[in-house]
Amino acid sequence: MCLAIPGEIVEIREEGALRNGKVRFGGIAREICLAYVPEAKVGDYVLAHAGFAITIVDEEEARATLALFEELAKKEKTH
């Protein structure tokens, strides 16, 4: 099973032939390859899997998914 996490692009850099950026997932930011989403810009939300942004998603959908992950994490801590 694979899991892609939504995050917001907060920075984009061109590094040689690769397009990389910093993507924020809640309170955590990670370096992500943006080669598969060349049209993405700062402020867009993307689904990230294994260090790659694989598609752009709607902000509302991304925030709802992140809220569900947070809810699941809270429930896991109580069990």
Secondary structure, DSSP 8 states (H G I E B T S, - for coil): ----EEEEEEEEEEETTEEEEEEEETTEEEEEE-TT-TT--TT-EEEEETTEEEEEE-HHHHHHHHHHHHHHHHHHHH-
